[in-house]
Structures are given as C-alpha cells and as structure tokens.
Amino acid sequence: MGPTNLKKLLTTLKQQRPTTPINYAVPDLWNAFGYDGAEMKTLRSDELLVNPFDFYAHIIDRVILPRAKKGIDPSKALSQNTKRRNGGDWVKKSFMYSTMIRTSSAWDHDRDEALSLDNLSNLKETGTFVKMLGLLPTLVKMGIDTLYLLPISKHSTKIKKGDFGSPYAVQHFTELDPNLKDPMTGDAMSIDEEFAALVESCHLLGIRVVIDIIPRTHAIDNDLIRKHPEWFYWVKADAPYTTPRVDSLDETAYPAPDTMPTVFADHAIKRHLARFEFDPKTTDAEKWNAIKRRRNLLDAIEETFNLTVAPAFSDFINDIQPPWSDVTFFRLYLDHPKETRQYLEDPEAQPPYMLYDTIKSNLYPGEKPNMALWKTIADVIPSFQRRFGIDGARIDMGHALPKALLDMIIDKARAIDPDFAFIAEELDPKLASDAKAKGYNMIIGNGFIMTPRIYTGQARNFYHGLKDLPLPAFACSETHDTPRIASRDGGEAGATTLTVLNMFTPNGVPFLNAGQEVYERQPMNLGLDASEADLYHLPEDDPYYKKLALFDKVALHYTHPRRWHIPDILEHVSQIRARYVTAIMTKSQNVVFENENPLFVGFGFIRKTKDIEKNILLVLANLNPDYDAQHTIDIEALRRKANNHRARGELLFSTNEPPRPFTQFLSDTTLDIHLGKGEVKIVEI
C-alpha cells in the first residue's frame, strides 16, 4: 500500500476548497518550503494570508508526495520498510521533537485575539492532525527525524483543568481525541484517516512517530467502567476523600517494605481503608444492569449507589500534592498484595483499596493478575501499530507496573515490529541498567534538571557524565513538564548554547520541546522543577498570560522576532551531527575534556573514514553568559587514537562568529581556543 490516506486528504482538500475568500493567516515559520500561492499575502505581523485548503494541499503535493519511493509503504513503521533491524535501537541516533498537536499547530488564523474551535470561517484554530502538516517542513529543515506525540487519545473533561482538561486523563485508550479532527475535511474523512495521513507524511519525510501511552491510570469517567467497574477502586460519593496521610511519619517517604508496618498501623490509614467499597456491579447486579447504559454513567452510579471512582494520588507517602482528581488507578490484581495482606484487619471483608502498596504493584504484586485488564492494556500499542504504523512509544510510569505486565506490553509490540522502540520514564540515571534489563532502548534522564544549572557545575556534570550510562538519555534542557530554558539563567543566549550542546552530548539523544525553537518562555505545565513564579513569564496583555498549554487554549509565539534563529542553526548543526552520530553514540570513539572551570564543556569525536587518518570533531563550549574564556585543550591522545597529524583545522560552526579555516591556534598536541560569552565552537581537524 502507498500513502492512501495522504492522497485521500489531498483530494479532499481540493474538493472541499470554497470558492469565496477566507481570512486565514499562518505564521511565516510554517512556510519553510517556499509556498507562494496566488492568493498569498505577507502581513506586517510576520504572518502569511493564505487559502488553507491550497496551503496544506501544496505541502502534500509539492513537498511530501514527491518523496514517495516505489516499494515503500508509509502506512507501516519505517523499520518495516528496511532490512536493517536493531531491536528499536534506532532511537539512539535520533533527533526528537516533542509536540502536543493541539498547541503546536494552533494559531489565531482570523486574528481576533482568540483561539476558536469554530471561527467565522467554520475552521478550527486549535491544533489538528491536518494542520500539523504545516510544521513538518520546518522540522525537516532542523534535522528532526522523530516526532514524539504527547497523548492523542480521547480524554476526560469531567473534572477538567483549564479549558480542555489534561490529555493524561485518558478516557479511551485507542479512540483519538476528537479535538484534533479538522473541519476542513468535513465528513469526507474520519479522524483516524487524518492521523494516518499525518503518520504517512512523516514516514515519507523520513520522520518516525512515537506516541505516549498511560497504562497505569485512566480518567475517573473512563469508558471501561461501563463494562468493567471491577477494574477500578470505589469510595462513598458523599464522604470526604483526601490523599492518605501517615500521621506517624513526619516527612515524605518512599513506600519501601520496611515502612508498611508503620503505614498500616496508622489510625489515619485505617480510616482511609474504611472509605472503600465494592464496585457497583458486585454491590447490586440488578441495579447495575438497570443503569449501566446511561449516558452519564458516573453520575448515575453516584445517584443510585452513592459511589464514585477514587481519585489517584502520588506514590510518595505524605507527598503534599492533593489527589489527582481527574484520574484513577487501575486495579491490576484481583486480590490484595501478598506482602501487605497480613496488615489488614480482615482481608476477606476489605474491599479493594487504593494505597501505597496497591498503586506500586511492581513492589507489591498480588497473586491473581487481572488478566483481562492486562490484555486490554497490552493491546493499546499494537492497536496503534496495526492502524497507523507507529514506530515507538514512551510508557508513562512504566517502572511502577508489574514486570510481567510490562513484559506483555513490550513483547506484543515487538511481535508486530521487532524494531519498535521503547522509552522509559526513568529520570534517575542510576537506574538505566534496570531499564535496559526490562527491554527499554533509552531513558528520559535528568537533563532538564541538570543542564539549566550552569553555575553549580551540574550542567557540565550531565554533559560529561552521560557517556558512561548503559542506555542513552535525552539531551534536553526543557520538557512539557518543566520551565522553559529561555526563561532560565542566560535567557535566549543561554538557550541557544544549550540547544547546540544537546546535539553533541555523548550517549545523548537530542530532544527539542515544541516552542523551544522560538524561545518560548511560557511553560506548558508546572509538573517538574517549577514554581508558581513560572506561571508569569508573559506580559499581562499577552492572550496566553498565565495559561498552561497542557490544559488551556494556547498557541506558541511563532512570530518571535528571532523565530528563524534556532531553525537556521539546527539546519547546519544537525548535518554535522549526522556525520558524527556513530562516534557520538559510541564510547570508544568519543572523549570528554576535563577542565578546572565548571563552566567549560568539551567533547572530541573520531569519525571513521576511508583515509588512514580519521577526522576529529571538537565541540567546545563556554557556558558562562557574562565572561569570555581562554582554554588550552590537550588533543594529543585523541590525535594518536585517530592517527591524525594534520596541522589545519576548520571552524565549522560558532554561535558567535562565521565558519573559517585556521592554523594559528592549532599545534601538534594542543588547541588554544578563545570562547566568547556563552559561545559554542565546533572544530573539525
């Protein structure tokens, strides 16, 4: 099969094109492919006035479809179209772009200072699968080869945060978020076909697609309750419910086995356990059958049984976080955990309960797996593989799942595609070995915490220390859960420095968070390493002031005055990385240069060539945004290893000066180099 859904989208856009003019502007950053349609006008606001049907059709017809090759089926994972297979380790050489489509492809097209779900032209201004096509040429320009999608499944709005609710409050595993459907296709295409067209487009452009799945929690009003209320935990609807607190423990604690006697002996925990009830079907099957087809089922359960699904909460004992009111935990075992059953006053009478043991079933498994639920969870990724040909997945909180369930998830995906890649939500580099043993190809790591802290030396420790891990980690300075790097110390100049360095971190997978390329300052969420102050990075008159993209109607600031700066840099730098990526990811072919200055970062890479002498790439950085630095780098051992005795070098890239050949500061054994404020120099010998 060829790009059938993409061709259908092209035909649909041409057929649905209205004859009357449309007030539709897009940021010029979406036009990295030179669109010059007859109706296009350049606006003073750095936007382009276009006919959207022509604009997106042009991308398909002139940019994407010409990449189609005979015998290649873009509806399948890229690895399925090649004989090269490495068990998902392709991700180790990738350059990943993280995006929440609802935000990344959002724009105030009619310029009325509001993001409308249905504007005067009956078009959607929040993001859609179709509009995401507008960003693909810019991603190709920057060298992106993997698109990491934040959750795209249908999610709950019952207890929503912000305008939309959280995409992590998944209501249906395999049904796509209806907000991402584009009205431009009308009834001619389904949302599944639109997403399939996006995946086909990515594959034709050489971009793999990775999704985010959440197998541990579900929305409190999820669609599975109707068939399987026994898969969840229930409490009285009219009784107060709070995160369980262990009064006898003064501080936040990890729920290790030696804490469990204290936990279960605590009076507050005894009161918490008493709040739980059996599910409504078990309580009264006749009443359940009478209401189970009601449209607002959770409301009907509350009215009939005075029961509701128990909200989830943090894994850590006495965490100050309130309950996660929009999601609940799955009941992964049909019995109580075998390690903690002894602490229950009457195990047989105790209804299924949610506590630090049952939610950490990797530590406290039961003896009766909820196998029907496990099979449902393990089929989520295969469903996306069969329908859309995705290439990989990140498993949210996978480390808290029972190993047997995690094995099922990984094995079922790789039975379809042996080269399917898995990313572990593991932030602690020390646990990379454990993630590798479980079958993951890489971990998230803690780069987003370490790299912004330049003055303490944590940034250099991250860049210099990643090479020794058994799995690679993301080389990143921000994620969708953290403050924006442009809002940290060093501002935009510092963000540029770290963005370039992330491309060359030994054993690091560069990760660009959507908006980072335009120096976005407003975070998408305040989940990690953030404070309340991070909510206020925009001026009060900005339409997205105090908004968080994970929950609210938000568009990125694509008309930033320096919007092309990072894309232009990455266009050049990603090509250098591509030549040396094997050396970057191979411990024996790279070195780090130690220095007494904690604000200095230096790498050396050896690239195998047909010549006896091998090329050497040096990446040297001064993280200090306020002062220049002078360094002498000992490259004798590196030269010996590469059998390279050349006396000439070439400055391939600098954040401060143009490329040029040089000999003046290069000797046989050392490199004397001046680095300006926050400067990165890339030198090839």
N, C-alpha and C positions, 0 to 999 in steps of 0.2 A: 504493500500500500504506500502511496505517496502522501503528500500533505493535503489530504482530502478535506479536513476541517478548515484549513487555512484557505484553500481555494474556494470553499463554500462561503467563507467570510468575505473574501474579495468580491465574489459575485453578489452577495447580499448587500454589501456597502454600495455597489454600483446601482443595484436595482432599487434600493431604498433612498437613494440620493434625492432630496427635494429639489424642485425647480426654483424655489424662491431663495433669496439670500439668507444666510444665517449669521447671527452675531456670535462668533466663536473665535476666541483668542487662545493661543498656546504660547508658553514661554519659548524664546528662541533656542534655549538649551535642548528642547525636544527636536530640534531640526539639525541634527549632526550629519544629515545625509543630503543636504542641499536641495530641499524641496522648494520649488519656485512656481507653484500653481498659478494659473491665470488670475484667480481672484485674490491671491495673497497680497497683503499689505503689511509693511513694517510699522509698528506703532512706537510712539515715544517711550512707552513703558517697557521697552525691550521684549515686547510680545509680537507675535505674528497673527494677523487676522486671516483665518483660513476657512475653507469649507471642510468640516471634519470628515465627511464621507470621502472626499477626494484625498485628504491628507493621510488618513490611515490606509486607504486603498493604495496610495502611491508607495507607502512603506512596504506593503506586501508585494506589490507588482514590480517595483524597481529595485528594492533593497534585499528582500528576504527570498522570494521565489527564485531569483537568478542564482542563488546558492544551492539550489536543489541538484543533487547528483543522482545519476542513474543507479538503481540498485540499493539506494539508501532510503530507509523508511523512518521519517522523523517522528512518526507516532510511537516508535519504540525508543527505549533508552539508548543513548549514544553508544554505550558499550555493546549493545546488541547488534550494532551495525559495523562492528570491527572484530577482528580475530584477537586483538590484544585484551587480555583479561588479567587483572591483578587483585581480585577479591575486594574491590572498592578502594584500593589504594591510589586510584587516580586523583582522589580528593587531596592527597598530599602535595600535588603540584598545581592545585587550582588557585584561582583568584576569585574570591567570593563577594557577591553583592547582596546584602540583606535588605529585604524590602517588605513593607506592608502595603499591598497593592491599593487598598482603599485610600491611603495617604500619598504614596509615591506618584500615582498618576492622577491625583486630584488637582483641579485648577478652577479658579473663578472665571470661567470662559466668557460669561457675558459682562464681567467687570462691574457687578452691582454690589460688591463687597460682602458677598455671602456665598457659601458653598451649598448649592441647591441639589436636592435629589431629583428634581424635575423643574428645570428652569423654563423661561418663556419660550424657548425653542423645543421644549419637551425633551431636553437632553440632561444627562447626569453630570454633575460637576465633581462629585467624589469619584474615587478611582474605580476602574473596571478592568476586566481582563483585556478588553479590546483596546482601551486607551493605553495600557501598559506597552503596547507595540511602539508607541511614540518614544519611549525611553530606550528601547533596545539598541538603536544605532549609537547612542551616546555610550552605552555600556560596552559595545564593541570597540568604540574609539578608545576607551580607557583600558581595554585589555581584559575585561571581565569574562570569565569562562564558566562561571557557576552562579546561578540565581537561587538564593536561599529565601523561600517564601515563609513569612510568618503565617500563622494559621489562616487557612482559607475556607474552613468548614463553617456550616451554619452554626451561629452562636446565639446564646440567650440574651434577651433584653428584659427579663422579668425583674431582676434587681440590678439594673444596669449602672455602670459607672460612666459618667459623661453622656455624650449624645448617642452613642451606639452600643455601649457595653463592651466588655472585654472579649477579644477574639479567642482568648484562652478558656472562656466559659462555653465549651463546645456543647451544642445541643444534639447534633447528629454527626457521627464520625465521618461519613462518606458523602453527605449532601453538602454541596457547595454553598457558600454564603450568598444569599440572593442579592445582597447589596452590590455584589461585583458583576451582576448582569448589566449589559449595556443596552439602553433603549434604541440605539442606532440600528440594531438588528431586528427589533420588534419581535414578532412571533416566528420569524423565519429561522432563528437559531436558538437552541437551548443554551443554558449557562454551561452545561458540560461541553458542548461543542465549542463555545467561546474559549474555555480554558484549554481544551485540546488544541485549538488553533494557536494559542499562546505558546504551549509547550512545543508544538511543531515548529513555530517560528524560532524559538530558542535553539532547538536542535539543528535547524538549518544554518543558523549563525554560529554553530559550534559551542553553544552555551548549554550546560547541563542544568537540570532543575531539581532542587532539593526542597522537601516540604518539612513542616514542623508538626509532629503528632503528640497528642497529650493522652497517654493511655492510663494514667493514674487517677484522674479526676474527670468529672462531667458536670455540665450545668445542673443546677438544682431542679430545673424543669425540663430535663432532657427527654428525648423521645423514647429511650429504652425503658423508662418507668412503666409505660403502658403495657408492655409485655412481661417485664421482669422487675416488679417492685422489690423482690427479694434480693436484688443485686445491690441494694443501697441501704443506708442506715437511717432510722426513723426516730423522731422525738415528738413529744406533745407540741402541737402548734401554739397553744396558748401559754406555754411555760417559758420563762426567760432562758435564753441559751447564750452562753459566752464561751470563749476559748478556755478549756480546762486549765486550771492553775493548781500547782502543787504548793500549798502554803508552807510546807515544811522545808522546801528548798528555796534558798534566798535568791539565787541567781539563775540565769538561763543555763540550761544543761542539755547535753546530748542524751537521747534516750537509750543509753547503754544498758546492758543486762543488769549491772550492779545497782542501777538506780530504780529498777522496777519494784523491789520490795517497798522502798520509800514511797513511790508513786501510788501503789495500790493501797497502802496503809493510810494515806492521807484522807481526812474527812471530806475535803472539797472534791476529791476524785470519787469517793463513794457517792456523793450527791450527784456528780456528773453521770456516773454509770446508771443511776436510778432514773435518769431522764429518758433513757432509750426504751423503745417499744418494738414489738414485732411489726413487720410490714403489713399494710392494709389487706393484702390478699390472704396472708396467714391469719390475720385477726378475724376476718369475716369474709369468706369467699363469696357468699351470696351478695352482700353489699358491694363487694369489689366488682363483680360481674355486672352489677347494675349501673356503675358509674365509669367503668374503665374506657368507654368510648367517648366520654365527654370531651369537648374541645379543650377547655382549660382544666386539664386533669388535676394538676396540683391543687388548684383552688377547690375542686370538687372533693378531693381527698381531705382537705382541711375541714370543709363543711360537714362531711359525712363521718370522718373518723377522728377529727381533731388531731391529725398527724401531719407532719411535714418532713421533708428531707433535711437531715442535719448538715449545716454548713461546715466546710472544711476549715482547717487551721494549720499553722506552721508545725513542722516536725519537731522543733526545739521546745523543750519544756520551759514554760514561763516566758516564752517569747512575747514581747509587748504588742505584736501585731494583733489586731482584732480578728474575729472569724472572717474567713474568705466567703463572704455572704452569697456570692453568685455561683459557687461550685461546691461539689461534694465529692467524697472519696468513693471509689468502687469498693464493694465488698468482695475481695479477691479469694477469700476462703469461706466455706460454708460452716466452719467450726471456729471456736476461739483459738488463738495461738497456743501451741502446745507448751511453750516456755513460760507463759504467764497465766495459764488456766488455773494453776494452783493458788493464785492470789484472789480469785473470785470467790465470793461467799457461797454462791450456789451456781456453778457453771451451767447446769441444765436449765435453770429458770432464767438466767441472764439473757435478755435479748441481745442480738448482735449490736456491738457498740463501737464507737469511734474513739480511739485513744492512741497514745504514742506507740503502742505495740501493734495495733491493727493497721495503722497507716504506714508503719515501717515494716512491711511484710518481708522485706529482704532480710531483716534481722529476726523477725518473729513470725515464721510461717505457721499455718495450720496444717492439719493432716488431710483435709478434704478440699482440694482445689476446686474453685467454682469454674469447672472446665468449660461449660457453655459460654461463660463470660470470657474466659481466656481465649477461646477460639474466635469469639467476636473481635476482641482486641487485636489478636494476631492476624486477622484478615484485613485490617484497615489499610496497611501499606500495600498488600497485594491488590486490593481493590483499586488503589490509585495507579499501581503498575499496570494492571490489566486495561484500565480505561484510558490512561493518559501517558504511560511510558515514562514515568518519572525516574530519576537517576539515583536518588539518595534521600535520607531522612535524618532529622535530629529527633531523638526521643526525649521528650520533656520529663525530667525527674526519673530517668530510666534506672538510675542507681538505687532507687527505693523500691523497685519491683522485685518479686521473687526471681531468682536466677532461671528457674525453669520456664517462667513466662517470658522473660527476656530472650531466652534461647529460642522459644517458639516464634517470637516476633522476627528475630534475625534470620532464623532458618527458613521460614516461609517466604520471606522476601528474596533471599538468595537462591531458593529453589526456582524462582522465576528468572532472576537475573543474578548470576554468580558474582557479578561486578558491582552490585548495589552497595553504596557507601553508607556507613552509619557514623553519626557524630554524637559523642557522649556529652550530656550536660554535666560535665565534671569540671569544676572550677579550680580544684586543688591539683597542681602539677604532680604532687607526690603520689597521686592515685592513678597516674597514667598507665602504670603497669597493670593495675586491676582492670581498667577499661580495655586494654589490649587483650587481656585474657578472656574478656567477655565477648570479644568479636568486633569491637569498635575500630574504626580506622583513624580517628583523631578525637581530641577533646577540645572543649571550648577554652579551658585555661583561664588565667587571671590577668591577661594583658591589659584589659580595660581598667583594672585597678592599678597595675604597676606602671604602665607607660606614662600616664599623666603626672606621676610623682618624680619629676626630674631632679629636684634639688636634694632629695634624700638618697639618691642613688638607686632607687627601686627600678627606674626605667632601664638603666644600664644593666642591672642585675637580670631583668627579664630578657633583654636582647642578647646578653652574653650567656645566659643560662639555659635557654630553651633547647639548645642543640643536644643536650645530654638526655633528654626525655625519650622513653621508648616509643612514644607516639607524638606526632606533631600537635601543636595547639594553634589557635587563632592568633595571628599577629594583628592585634586590633587595639584601638585607643578609645573606642566607644561601642556600645551596642544599643539595641532598642530599649534596654532597661536602665541605662546609665546617663549621667550628664553628657552633654556634647563636648567633644575635645576643643572646639573653637571657643567655648566658654570657660576653659580652664586657664591655668598659668601659661603665658606665652601667646594666648589669643590665636589669631589666624596664622601668624607666622609659625608659632609652635605646632599648630595643627598640620601645617604643610610639612614641617620637619618630620614629625612622627608618621605621617601618611607615607612619605617616601621610605623611611626606615622600615616600616612594616612590610614593604615589598621585598626586603632582602634579609629578613631575620632567619638565621639558620634554623631549620626544622620548624619554621613558622608558615602558616597558611594565611596570606593577606586577606583581610576582611574589611570591607568598606560598608559602613552603615548608611542607608539611604539618607541623603541630605548632607552627609559629611563632605561631599564633593562641592557643595555650595556654601560651606562654612555655616551650616545651620547651627543655631545656638539654643533653640528650644528643645528640651528632651522629649522623647516620646512617652517615657514613663519614669517614675522615680523609684524603681524597684531595687537598684543596686548602687552602692557607693554615692548616694544622692542625699540631698537635704531639701527642706521646704524652700530654701532660697533659690534652688534650681528651677522652680516654677516661674520665676520672674525675670527671665533673660530677655524678653521682648519689651519694647516700649508699650505703654498703656493704650496707645491708639492703634496698635497692630491688631488686625482682626483675630489673630491666634494667641493673643496675650493670655497667659495662664492656662492655655489649652494643652492637653496631652494627647498626642496622635494615637496612642493605643486605644483611647476611648472616645475621642472627640472628632468633630469635623475639622480637619486641619489639612492645609496644603503646605508643601515645602517652599522655601523662599528662593525659587528658581531664577528670579530676576536680580539676585545679589550682584552688586557691581563687578565682583571678581568671579563670576559664575563659571567662566571658562578656564580659570587658572589651574585648578586641580585636574580637570579633564585633560587639559593640554599637557600637564606634567606627566600624568599617568599614561597618556598615549605614548610618550617617549620612554618613560621608565619601565613600563610593562614589557616593552620589546627587549630591553636589556635583561630584565629578569628572565624572560623566556629563553634567552641564550644560555643562561647560567642556572636555570632552575634545578637541574640534576645536581649540580655542585651545592646549591643552597640547601637541598634536602638530603645530602649525603655527607655524613660526619667526616669521612676520610678526605673529602675534597674541600673542606672549609675550615677556617680558623677564626678565632676572635682575638683582637689585640687588646691586651690589658694595659691599663694606664692609671696613674695615681689620681687622675682627675675624674671624679664620679660623673661629670657631665660630658665625658667623651665616650663615644661608641664607635667601634671599628670592626669590620669584617674583611676577610680575604677569601676568595673563591678561586679554585683551579678548574678551568674548563678543558676537557679533553678535546684535542684537535688532531688532524692528520699529521701535523708537523711534529718533529721531535720535541720542540719547545711548545709548551702549553700556555694558553692565555691565562692571565691573572686579573681578576677584578677586585678592586679595593673599594669598599663603601665606608666612608669616614664621616662622622657627624659630631658637631658641637651642639649639645642640647641647650647651652646657655643662651637665652634670648637677649641678654644685656651686654655681653662682653665677647670680643674676639678671642681666639685661642691659637697657639702655635704648638705643633706636635711633631715629634720625630718618631716614625714608625719603623721598627726593625722588621724588614721583609726578607732577610737572608734565608731563613729556614723555609719560608714559603717558596722562594725562588729556586732553592735547591730541590724541593719536592716537585716543582713543576718543570725542572730543568730549563728554567727561563733566565737568560742572561742579557736580555735586551736593555738598552740604556734609554730607550724612549718610552714615553707614556702618552696617554691621551685622556684629557678630561672629557668624559662622555656626557656628564651632567653635573650641574651645580644649582642649588636653589638661589645662588647669589650672582653667578657670572656665566657667560656663554661658553660652550664647549671649545676646546683648542688642544692642539698637540703641545708637548712640553718636554724639556730635558733638564731645565735649570734646577729643579729641586729633587731630582732623582739620582741616587748613587747606586752602586752595586748592591749595597746591603741595607740601606735605609731610605725612607721617604720623608723629607722635611716638608711639612704642609701647614699652610695657614688656613684656618677656618673662621669665617665671619660669624656674626651673631646668628645662632640657630641654623648654621649652614650645613648642608649635606653635600659632600663631593663624591662622585663616582668616577674612579680612575681605572683605565684598562692598560695593562702592560703587556 
